[in-house]
Amino acid sequence: MILFTAAMMVIEIAAGTAFNSMALLADGWHMSTHVAAFLITALAYYFSRRHSADPRYSFGTGRMG
């Protein structure tokens, strides 16, 4: 999902630049915020999975859901 969103972001920014479309540029840059949110979520999930057996992290991956 992250790769698909990032690919569409790049396509929209490139098309918006090529065709001078402010709407495509705006949506492309807006999609960059979605890609950033996906990456932050993936990092948080990775961190919680890595520490799921550690008793210092009491919620484990259940808290992420």
C-alpha positions, 0 to 999 in steps of 0.5 A: 500500500505504501509503494502504491501511494508513493508511486501515485504521488510521484506520477501526480507530481510529474503530471502536474508539473508537465501539464501545469496542473495545480490540482494534480500538484496539490493532490500529489503533495497531499499524498506525500503526507499520506506516505509519511503517515504510512511510514510513521505507522509502519515504524511504530508497528515494527518497534512494537513487534520488536519489543512485544516480549519485553515486559517493560512494554506492557501493551505490546502489539495489541495497543497498536491495533 
